[in-house]
Amino acid sequence: MPSAQTKLNEVDKLKFELDTLRPLPEETIRAIDLRIRLDWNYHSNAIEGNTLNYGETQALLIYDRYLGNHEGRFYREIRGHDDIIKNINELVKDKEYPLNQKLIRELHKSLLPEEYYVPAITSDGSPTKKKIVAGQYKSQPNSVLKSNGEMFYYADPLDVEPRMEKLIDEYNAKSGLIHPIELAAWFHYEFILIHPFDDGNGRLTRILMNLILLRHNYVPAIIRVEEKAKYLEVLGTVDATSDVNYLTEFIAEKVQAVIELELKAAKGQDITAEGDFDKMLSLLSEKLKIKIEAPRLKKTDTSINERFTAFIRPSINKLESHLSKLNIIARDIKLNVLYSTPDRIKDLNYEDFTALYEGQGDILETVKRYDINTIRVLITIGRFKNELYKDKIFIFNLDFNIEDYFIEVVASILNSETIEVSYEGPWDKMVIDLYLEKVAVKVLNEIMKLLEIK
């Protein structure tokens, strides 16, 4: 018997801790909502075979950019899935949208915005194709061939509507009597047993599961694509034992992970996804092409403090965090901070720069006195641990223009022929976090070129 109750108790303890911190600041709520939105969209679709990677999903949903070379329906399916997630809070609050067959069909229409054909297997195991019509229950059996070679039979098409009605009735009867995570896991499994639609059942059951969790004041459960094998194994165990507790414990673990993420955000920690550098390249190469006419903003006390304390320092710290990982290949990794005024450039080492933020210096007074308009981060990487490259030196700089309402950040590789990487756009923390990952990737790529590593 799985220890589902133990895990539920752990989750409830963490949920209580999170609830005591509410209401959270608006900025924190936005950061949480964005992270959950991206994670949920990417992982739930990837589990079902969508080929967009995380960075391409971000590009599509945040910047409306179609990157990669994927089937058109994969882009449209992520958009349809995202439309549901963006509107799910309304479904949670609005009592005019009870969980019933009408709502489930409407959600399926949003999820699959067009008709298409998919490979299928007949009841005798022969390959075939079937037409997918959004919002309509299946018209043919949708059996699945399991990894052990056995056929698994879902509900017969003629039984779908009565079984769905029974599922809704049982859900209403159980609601309030069992733990919300137990309820959500039970509904997830029963829905999958019916498999009411020809396609989209997996994504839809996870949406409905999370709708149930949210309506009971829990966070959604995000099942990651790298957990797919474990997820299917758990479902197989429930098939074999008829014990939904196995799935309850698994879902509780996923809820716990999201609560822990929200707790980090509530305590002021950065919850930006640790994006795969390689996956960010295409996203940011497209983003960097955007040019925006930047209105000027006077350097008031408020704007200076906002730029330095809320943005530039965290950005430099994040970049330093990325680069510190290079100590496995190089002994010297130096980060210096300089500032420029209309008539000079002055060196300000990183320790002094940090000290200004810790109350040991007056950055506001310094900026105003010298009319500082740009902060430059100069990074030197050298003394590589491989003897062949120990004399190689790699240098580049990153400039933050602090005077404009729109930021301009330019990374210049000083000892190679690389074209400058630049970004010009709003002071948006998420966008610049992604940009800094782009810079970190550029560093790695240029080191490889410098060292002539193929």
C-alpha positions in Angstrom: 0.0 0.0 0.0 1.5 3.3 -1.0 2.1 6.0 1.6 -0.4 8.4 0.0 -1.6 9.8 3.3 1.9 10.6 4.5 2.5 12.6 1.4 -0.9 14.4 1.7 0.1 15.4 5.2 3.4 16.8 4.0 1.6 18.7 1.2 -0.9 20.2 3.6 1.8 21.3 6.0 3.6 23.2 3.1 0.3 24.6 1.9 -0.4 26.0 5.4 3.0 27.7 5.3 2.3 29.2 1.9 -1.2 30.3 2.9 0.2 32.2 5.9 2.3 34.3 3.5 -0.7 35.4 1.4 -1.6 37.8 0.0 1.5 37.8 -2.1 2.8 41.0 -3.9 1.5 41.5 -7.4 5.0 41.1 -8.9 5.4 37.8 -7.1 2.0 36.5 -8.3 2.9 37.5 -11.9 6.2 35.6 -11.7 4.5 32.5 -10.3 1.7 32.6 -12.9 4.2 32.9 -15.7 6.4 30.1 -14.5 3.4 27.8 -14.0 1.9 28.8 -17.3 5.1 28.0 -19.3 5.9 24.8 -17.4 2.3 23.4 -17.7 2.1 24.2 -21.4 5.4 22.8 -22.3 5.4 19.6 -20.2 1.8 18.5 -20.7 2.1 18.9 -24.5 5.6 17.3 -24.6 4.3 14.3 -22.8 1.9 13.7 -25.7 4.6 14.1 -28.4 4.5 17.8 -29.2 8.0 18.5 -30.6 8.4 22.2 -29.5 11.1 22.6 -26.9 10.9 24.8 -23.8 12.5 27.8 -25.5 10.3 27.5 -28.6 7.2 27.3 -26.3 8.3 30.5 -24.6 8.9 32.2 -27.9 5.4 31.3 -29.1 3.5 32.2 -26.0 5.4 35.3 -24.8 6.7 36.8 -28.0 4.3 35.4 -30.6 7.2 33.9 -32.6 7.1 30.6 -34.5 10.6 29.1 -34.1 11.8 25.7 -35.1 10.5 23.5 -37.9 7.5 21.7 -36.5 4.1 20.6 -37.8 1.6 23.5 -37.8 -0.8 21.7 -35.5 1.8 21.5 -32.7 2.0 25.3 -32.6 -1.8 25.6 -32.6 -2.2 22.9 -30.0 0.1 24.8 -27.6 -1.8 28.0 -28.2 -5.2 26.2 -27.6 -3.8 24.7 -24.4 -2.5 28.1 -23.3 -5.8 29.8 -23.9 -7.4 27.3 -21.4 -4.6 28.0 -18.8 -4.9 31.7 -19.2 -8.7 31.5 -18.6 -8.7 28.8 -15.9 -9.0 31.2 -13.0 -12.3 32.3 -14.5 -13.4 28.7 -14.6 -12.3 28.3 -11.0 -14.3 31.3 -9.7 -17.4 31.2 -12.0 -20.1 29.0 -10.6 -21.8 29.2 -14.0 -19.2 26.7 -15.2 -19.8 23.5 -13.1 -17.8 20.5 -14.0 -20.1 18.7 -16.5 -20.0 17.2 -20.0 -20.7 20.5 -21.6 -17.7 22.2 -20.1 -15.5 19.2 -20.8 -16.5 19.3 -24.5 -15.9 23.0 -24.7 -12.4 22.6 -23.2 -11.7 19.9 -25.7 -12.7 22.3 -28.6 -10.2 24.9 -27.2 -7.5 22.3 -26.8 -7.8 20.9 -30.4 -8.5 23.9 -32.7 -8.8 21.9 -36.0 -9.7 18.6 -37.5 -6.9 16.2 -38.4 -6.1 12.5 -38.8 -3.9 10.4 -36.5 -2.6 6.8 -36.7 -4.8 4.3 -34.8 -5.2 0.6 -34.0 -8.3 -1.4 -34.6 -9.8 -3.8 -32.0 -7.9 -6.7 -33.7 -4.6 -4.8 -33.6 -4.5 -3.7 -37.2 -3.1 -0.2 -38.1 -5.6 2.5 -39.3 -6.2 6.2 -39.3 -9.0 8.1 -37.7 -10.3 11.7 -38.0 -10.1 13.9 -34.9 -13.1 16.2 -34.4 -12.7 18.6 -31.5 -15.5 18.6 -28.9 -17.0 15.3 -30.1 -16.8 12.0 -28.2 -15.1 9.2 -30.0 -17.0 7.3 -32.8 -14.6 4.4 -32.9 -12.8 2.3 -30.3 -9.4 3.9 -29.2 -7.6 0.8 -27.9 -3.9 1.2 -27.1 -1.2 -1.4 -27.5 0.8 -1.6 -24.2 4.5 -2.1 -24.0 4.1 -5.7 -23.0 2.2 -6.4 -26.3 -1.3 -6.6 -24.7 -4.2 -4.5 -25.9 -5.8 -2.1 -23.4 -9.4 -1.4 -24.1 -11.0 1.9 -23.1 -14.8 2.5 -22.9 -16.8 1.5 -26.0 -18.0 4.6 -28.0 -21.6 3.7 -27.2 -20.8 3.7 -23.5 -19.0 7.0 -23.4 -21.9 9.4 -22.6 -23.5 7.4 -19.8 -20.1 6.7 -18.3 -19.2 10.3 -18.4 -22.5 11.2 -16.7 -21.8 8.6 -14.0 -18.3 10.1 -13.6 -19.7 13.6 -13.1 -22.3 12.3 -10.6 -19.6 10.4 -8.6 -17.4 13.4 -8.6 -20.1 15.6 -7.2 -20.8 13.0 -4.5 -17.2 12.6 -3.5 -16.4 16.4 -3.5 -16.0 17.6 0.0 -15.8 14.0 1.4 -12.2 13.1 0.4 -9.0 15.1 0.2 -8.9 17.4 -2.9 -5.7 15.7 -4.2 -7.4 12.2 -3.8 -10.4 13.6 -5.6 -8.3 15.0 -8.5 -6.3 11.8 -8.8 -9.4 9.6 -8.8 -11.0 11.8 -11.5 -7.9 11.7 -13.6 -7.8 7.9 -13.6 -11.5 7.4 -14.2 -11.4 9.9 -17.1 -8.5 8.0 -18.7 -10.3 4.7 -18.3 -13.1 6.1 -20.4 -10.9 7.9 -22.9 -13.9 9.8 -24.2 -12.3 11.5 -27.1 -10.3 10.3 -30.1 -7.3 12.5 -29.1 -6.3 14.9 -26.5 -7.4 12.8 -23.5 -4.1 13.0 -21.7 -3.8 16.8 -21.9 -7.5 17.3 -21.0 -7.5 15.0 -18.0 -4.5 16.9 -16.6 -6.4 20.2 -17.2 -9.5 18.8 -15.4 -7.4 17.4 -12.6 -5.8 20.9 -12.1 -9.2 22.6 -12.4 -10.4 20.4 -9.5 -7.3 21.2 -7.4 -7.6 24.9 -8.1 -11.3 24.9 -7.2 -10.3 23.4 -3.9 -7.7 26.1 -3.3 -4.7 23.9 -4.1 -2.0 24.7 -6.7 -1.9 22.7 -10.0 0.2 19.6 -10.4 2.8 19.8 -13.2 3.9 16.5 -14.5 7.2 17.0 -16.3 8.1 15.3 -19.6 11.1 13.7 -18.0 8.7 12.0 -15.5 6.6 10.5 -18.3 8.0 6.9 -17.8 7.2 7.1 -14.0 3.8 8.6 -14.7 2.9 5.7 -17.1 4.3 3.2 -14.6 2.1 4.6 -11.9 -1.0 4.4 -14.1 -0.1 0.8 -15.0 0.2 0.0 -11.3 -3.3 1.4 -10.7 -4.5 -0.7 -13.6 -3.0 -3.8 -12.1 -4.0 -3.2 -8.4 -7.2 -1.1 -8.7 -5.6 1.1 -6.0 -5.8 4.8 -7.0 -3.6 5.6 -3.9 -0.6 5.1 -6.1 -1.7 7.9 -8.4 -2.7 10.0 -5.5 0.8 9.9 -4.0 2.3 10.7 -7.4 0.0 13.7 -8.0 0.7 14.9 -4.4 4.4 14.9 -5.1 3.7 17.1 -8.2 1.5 19.5 -6.1 4.2 19.6 -3.5 6.8 20.7 -6.1 4.7 23.6 -7.2 4.0 24.7 -3.6 7.7 24.7 -3.0 8.2 26.8 -6.1 5.6 29.3 -4.9 7.2 29.4 -1.4 10.5 30.3 -3.0 8.9 33.1 -4.8 7.0 34.2 -1.7 10.3 34.4 0.2 11.9 36.6 -2.5 13.9 33.9 -4.3 14.3 33.8 -8.1 12.0 31.2 -9.7 13.0 31.9 -13.3 13.2 28.6 -15.1 16.8 27.3 -15.4 16.3 27.3 -19.2 18.5 25.1 -21.3 21.0 27.5 -22.8 20.8 25.8 -26.2 17.0 26.0 -26.3 17.2 29.7 -25.6 19.4 30.5 -28.6 16.7 30.6 -31.3 14.3 32.5 -29.0 16.7 35.3 -28.2 18.3 35.5 -31.7 14.8 36.4 -32.9 14.1 38.7 -30.0 17.3 40.6 -30.5 16.1 41.7 -34.0 13.4 43.9 -32.5 14.2 47.6 -32.5 12.1 49.9 -30.4 12.2 53.7 -30.5 13.1 54.5 -26.9 11.6 57.5 -25.2 13.9 59.2 -22.8 13.4 59.1 -19.1 14.9 61.7 -16.7 17.2 60.3 -14.1 15.1 60.9 -11.0 15.9 59.5 -7.6 13.1 57.0 -8.1 14.2 55.9 -11.5 17.8 55.5 -10.5 16.9 53.4 -7.5 14.6 51.3 -9.5 17.1 50.6 -12.2 19.9 49.7 -9.8 18.3 48.0 -6.9 15.5 46.2 -8.8 17.3 45.3 -12.0 20.9 45.9 -12.7 22.4 44.4 -9.6 20.2 41.2 -9.7 21.1 40.9 -13.4 24.8 41.2 -12.8 24.5 38.7 -9.9 22.7 36.3 -12.2 25.3 36.6 -14.9 28.0 36.1 -12.3 26.2 32.9 -11.1 26.2 31.6 -14.7 29.9 32.3 -15.2 31.0 31.0 -11.9 30.2 27.5 -13.3 33.2 28.0 -15.7 35.6 27.3 -12.8 35.7 23.7 -13.9 37.6 24.7 -17.0 39.4 28.0 -16.1 41.2 29.3 -13.0 40.7 33.0 -13.6 37.1 34.3 -13.9 37.1 38.1 -13.2 34.1 40.3 -13.3 34.7 44.1 -13.1 32.0 46.8 -13.1 32.7 50.2 -14.6 30.5 53.2 -15.2 30.7 55.9 -17.9 29.7 59.5 -17.8 29.6 61.9 -20.7 33.3 62.6 -20.3 35.0 59.5 -18.7 34.9 55.8 -17.9 35.7 54.8 -14.3 36.6 51.4 -13.0 34.4 50.1 -10.1 35.4 46.6 -9.0 32.6 44.1 -8.2 33.2 44.2 -4.5 32.8 48.0 -4.4 29.8 47.8 -6.6 28.1 45.3 -4.3 29.1 47.3 -1.3 27.0 50.2 -2.6 23.9 48.0 -2.3 24.7 46.9 1.2 24.6 50.4 2.6 28.4 51.0 2.5 28.2 53.5 -0.3 25.7 55.9 -1.9 25.0 54.8 -5.4 22.3 57.4 -5.8 24.6 60.2 -5.0 27.4 58.8 -7.2 25.1 58.5 -10.2 23.7 62.0 -9.7 27.1 63.6 -9.0 28.9 62.2 -12.1 25.9 62.0 -14.4 26.4 58.3 -14.9 24.6 57.0 -18.0 26.0 53.5 -18.6 27.1 50.6 -16.4 29.6 48.3 -18.0 30.4 44.7 -16.9 33.8 43.6 -18.1 34.4 39.8 -17.8 37.8 38.2 -18.3 38.3 34.4 -18.4 41.7 32.9 -18.6 44.3 30.4 -17.3 42.4 27.4 -18.7 43.1 24.2 -16.8 44.0 22.3 -20.0 47.8 22.9 -20.6 47.2 23.4 -24.3 45.1 26.5 -23.7 46.6 27.9 -20.4 47.7 31.1 -22.1 44.4 31.9 -23.8 42.4 34.8 -22.6 38.7 35.6 -23.3 37.2 39.0 -22.7 33.8 40.5 -23.3 31.7 43.4 -21.9 28.1 44.0 -21.2 26.7 47.5 -21.2 23.5 48.7 -19.4 22.2 52.0 -20.5 20.4 53.4 -17.4 19.1 56.6 -18.8 16.5 55.3 -21.2 13.1 54.1 -20.3 14.0 51.2 -22.7 17.1 49.3 -21.8 19.9 48.7 -24.3 22.3 45.9 -23.4 25.2 45.1 -25.7 27.6 42.2 -25.3 30.8 42.6 -27.3 33.3 39.8 -27.7 36.6 41.7 -27.7 39.0 39.1 -29.0 37.1 37.4 -31.8 35.3 38.2 -35.0 31.8 37.6 -33.5 29.1 40.1 -34.4 27.9 42.0 -31.3 24.9 40.5 -29.5 22.5 43.3 -28.4 19.1 43.7 -27.0 16.9 46.8 -26.9 13.5 46.7 -25.3 11.5 47.2 -22.1 13.0 46.8 -18.6 11.4 43.4 -18.3 13.1 41.1 -15.8 12.0 37.8 -17.4 13.1 39.0 -20.9 16.5 40.1 -19.6 17.0 36.9 -17.6 16.6 35.1 -20.9 19.0 37.5 -22.5 21.6 36.8 -19.9 21.3 33.1 -20.6 21.9 34.0 -24.2 25.1 35.9 -23.2 26.2 32.9 -21.1 25.7 30.6 -24.1 27.7 33.1 -26.3 30.5 32.9 -23.8 30.6 29.1 -24.0 30.4 29.1 -27.8 33.1 31.7 -28.1 35.4 29.9 -25.7 35.0 26.8 -27.9 35.9 28.9 -31.0 38.8 30.5 -29.2 40.2 27.2 -28.2 39.5 25.7 -31.6 37.3 23.0 -30.1 35.1 21.3 -32.7 
